[in-house]
Amino acid sequence: MRARLLAQATSESAATSQSSVNAAMSRALNRVKALGLEVETGGYNTYQESPQRPQNLPAGAKPPAPLWRAQQSLIITSKDDAKLLEAVGALQTEGLALQELGYMLSREQQRGQQDEMFNEALQRLAARAEKAAAALGMRFEGWARVGLNGGMVARPVMMKTMAMSARAEAAPPVAAAGEQTVTVTVDGEAILRRR
């Protein structure tokens, strides 16, 4: 399971916004590492937002000051669903926003599935080459080239960013595993000889 959370802060000062995000990320990293979960930080950006000028602003009044928004993402990965969901729930109560939550195959599982599928695909490719040769009155001698390619089409349980305005106790998120599609592609150039 993988979760991406976002720490964000807005202030009239870039330094204040960044300081808030830095402190939130430091607390989040310490909490997640203490649980023994795999964690990494993602992109960090700071940018200025200009609030919309009110239409009924009195003459001579100053428009709202520009605001600085700072944000950084935190990515947690674990094979222990319950522990990850517990960590995500705790981080939500601390003000982090959940951007993405989903299941995915581990690299080991994906490679194992692909290896099995490549073997089957190669056997099918060889059988097709034999049939093509027989249909042409020739014999299949081997391969001039064989190409192997594979990929995974993940079907994660996605959730839009959910910001929490209050840091009240909240129930942790829930998730249920679904199916994922693993694909492999095998192609080749067969060597055929006349009988």
N, C-alpha and C positions, 0 to 999 in steps of 0.2 A: 504494500500500500504506500502511496505517496501523497503528501500534502504540501501545498504551497501557501504560506501565510505572508501577510504584508504588514509591516510596521510603518506608520505614516504620521506626520505631524505638520501642522500649518501654523505659521506665525508671521508677524511683520518683519522678523529678523531671520535671515538664512541660518545664522549660527544657532539660534534658539531651536529652530525646527530640526536641524541636524543633530543637535545635542539630545533632543528628545528621542529621535529615532535611534541614535547610538546607544542610549541607555536602555531603551526597550529591547533592542537586539541583543545587548549584553545579557540582560536578564533571561531572555528567551533561550539563547544558546546555553547558558548555564543550566537551565531547567531541563532542556532536552538531553544534553550530555549526561546529566545526573541520572536520567532514566535509561541510559545506555542505547539510545536510538541514533541511527545514522543521520547526520545533519550537515547542511552546507548553506552558506549564504548565497543569495542571488544578486541581481542587479541593484545598484544604489543610484538614485538620481535626485537632484534638487532643481527645482525650477520655480519661476516667478509667475504668479497668477494675478491678473488685473481684474479686480471686481467690477461688475457692471455699474456704470454711473447711474444713480437714481434719477428718474425723470423729473421728480419734484424737488430737486436739490435747489435750495435758495441761492440767489445771486451772491457771489462772494464766498460761499461755503466751500470748504475743501471736499473733494470727492474721496471716497474710501481709499485708504492706502493699499498699495499692492501687497500681496501676501506671498510668502515663500513656503512651498510645499516640499518636504523631504520624504523619501520613502525607500525602503529596502525590503527585499523578499527573503524568506527563510524556507528552505526545502527540507522536509523530514521524510525519510524512507525507512520502512520496517517490515519485517515478515510477521511481526506481532501486531495484528490489527487492533486489539483492545488497548494495548499500551500506546500506540500511535494516536488513536481516537481520544484517549484520556489526555495525552499531551496537547493535542489540538484544542480540546475543550478548555483546558487550563490557560492556554495562550490566548484564546478568544476572550476569556474573562479579564485578561490583562490588557485588552484593547487591540490585539492584533486581529486583522481581518483575514478570513479564510477565502482564498482565491480559487483554489483547486483541490479536489480530493478525489482520488481514484485508485483502482487496482491496476497492476501491470505485472507482466511476467518478469521474473528475475532474468538476468543475462544468462545464467546457467540453464534455467528452464527453457529459454528461447533457443539457445544453442542445441540443447538435447533434442527438442522437437524438430528443429531444422535438420539435424543430422539424420534422424529417422526418416523425415520426409524426403531428403535428398536421395537416400538409398532407394526408396520406393519410386521416386521420379526417374532416377537413372535406369532402373529396371524397365519401367514403362517406355522410356525413350529407346532403349535397346530393342524392346519388342516391336515398337513402331518401325524402327530401321529394318528389322528382319522382315516385317510384313511388306514394307515398301520395296525392298529388294526382291522378294518373291513375286510381287505384282509386276515388277519390271523384268522378270526373268533373269535376275542377277542374284549375286550372293553378297551378304553383308560381311565386310572384312574388318571393320574397326572404325575408329573415329579420327578425323582430321583435326577436329576441335570440339571441345565440350565446354559450355559456359554454365556456371552455377551462380545463382543470385538468390538472395532471400531477404525477407523483411517481415515486420510485424505491424499489423494494423491494430493499434490499441483501442480499446473501447472503455475509457475511464469514466467513472462516475464524476461528472463535472458539476461544480457549484459556482455560481457567480459570486463575486466578492461580497462578503457579508460583513459590513462594519457594525460594530457595537458601540452605541453612544454611551452606555453606562457599563461599568465594570462589575455588574451584579453577577451573582452565581447563576450560571446557565448550564443547561444539560449539554454534554458533549455531543458532537455530531455523530450520526450513524451512517453506515454504508453497508451495502450488500454486494458481494462479488457477482460479476456477470461473465459472459464469454468474451474471449479475445481471439482474433483470427491471426494465425501465423501462416505466411505464404512463402513458397520457394518457387523459383523459376529455373528450369533446366532446358538448355537448347544445345544442339550440336550439328556438326556437319559430318555425315556418314561417308565412309569410303565403300563404294559398291564396285564389284568386278563382274564381268561377264562369266557365265558358267562354262 
